[in-house]
């Protein structure tokens, strides 16, 4: 199990699960007749996935530039999520 963490494979598994979640979300939203749209959820999902990718880069001793780029993507997605939520409250 320690090898799964050291090699970053555990993060790969989690990212695959996130991709499956995104693929299933349209069906789930329709199944539960939700008023939430996939486009409202994507910035939050992207931010989380980018942070997991930054963790994977860190665990595998990738160059610092890849870690910082993944964190920058997470920041951008997080800020977009905040902007969309603030606009929706108006």
Secondary structure per residue as TSV (DSSP state, phi and psi in degrees):
chain	resnum	aa	ss	phi	psi
A	1	X	-	360.0	-35.9
A	2	X	H	-61.8	-32.7
A	3	X	H	-65.6	-34.1
A	4	X	H	-61.6	-36.9
A	5	X	H	-77.6	-45.2
A	6	X	H	-63.5	-34.7
A	7	X	T	-87.4	-11.2
A	8	X	T	84.5	1.2
A	9	X	H	-62.4	-29.8
A	10	X	H	-63.2	-37.7
A	11	X	H	-69.2	-38.6
A	12	X	H	-57.7	-43.5
A	13	X	H	-61.8	-45.3
A	14	X	H	-63.6	-40.2
A	15	X	H	-66.3	-34.7
A	16	X	H	-65.0	-41.3
A	17	X	H	-64.1	-37.5
A	18	X	H	-64.6	-42.1
A	19	X	H	-62.6	-40.9
A	20	X	H	-63.9	-38.3
A	21	X	H	-61.9	-45.7
A	22	X	H	-62.9	-39.1
A	23	X	H	-66.2	-33.8
A	24	X	H	-85.9	-18.4
A	25	X	H	-58.5	-44.6
A	26	X	H	-57.1	-42.3
A	27	X	H	-64.7	-44.6
A	28	X	H	-65.3	-41.0
A	29	X	H	-63.4	-38.6
A	30	X	H	-70.9	-41.4
A	31	X	H	-57.8	-42.6
A	32	X	T	-94.6	10.5
A	33	X	T	50.9	46.3
A	34	X	-	-82.0	145.2
A	35	X	S	-84.5	-9.5
A	36	X	-	-72.6	137.9
A	37	X	-	-104.3	153.1
A	38	X	H	-57.9	-37.7
A	39	X	H	-62.7	-24.1
A	40	X	H	-76.6	-26.4
A	41	X	H	-92.5	-25.4
A	42	X	H	-58.4	-43.3
A	43	X	H	-58.4	-39.4
A	44	X	H	-66.9	-42.1
A	45	X	H	-65.3	-42.0
A	46	X	H	-63.7	-41.7
A	47	X	H	-60.4	-45.6
A	48	X	H	-64.5	-42.3
A	49	X	H	-65.0	-38.9
A	50	X	H	-66.5	-37.0
A	51	X	H	-66.6	-38.2
A	52	X	H	-66.0	-36.5
A	53	X	H	-65.8	-40.2
A	54	X	H	-61.5	-40.2
A	55	X	H	-63.1	-42.6
A	56	X	H	-61.1	-44.8
A	57	X	H	-59.5	-40.7
A	58	X	H	-66.6	-43.1
A	59	X	H	-64.0	-30.3
A	60	X	T	-99.9	14.7
A	61	X	T	55.1	41.1
A	62	X	-	-70.4	159.7
A	63	X	-	-57.4	147.7
A	64	X	H	-58.7	-27.9
A	65	X	H	-63.4	-36.8
A	66	X	H	-69.0	-37.8
A	67	X	H	-64.2	-46.2
A	68	X	H	-67.7	-35.9
A	69	X	H	-65.4	-41.7
A	70	X	H	-63.7	-39.4
A	71	X	H	-68.6	-34.0
A	72	X	H	-66.3	-41.0
A	73	X	H	-61.5	-43.4
A	74	X	H	-60.5	-42.9
A	75	X	H	-62.7	-46.1
A	76	X	H	-60.3	-44.8
A	77	X	H	-65.8	-38.8
A	78	X	H	-63.9	-44.8
A	79	X	H	-64.1	-39.8
A	80	X	H	-61.8	-42.2
A	81	X	H	-60.2	-44.7
A	82	X	H	-62.1	-44.6
A	83	X	H	-60.8	-45.4
A	84	X	H	-64.3	-37.9
A	85	X	H	-69.3	-39.8
A	86	X	H	-65.7	-43.0
A	87	X	H	-64.3	-35.5
A	88	X	H	-68.9	-25.7
A	89	X	H	-76.4	-17.0
A	90	X	-	-72.6	360.0
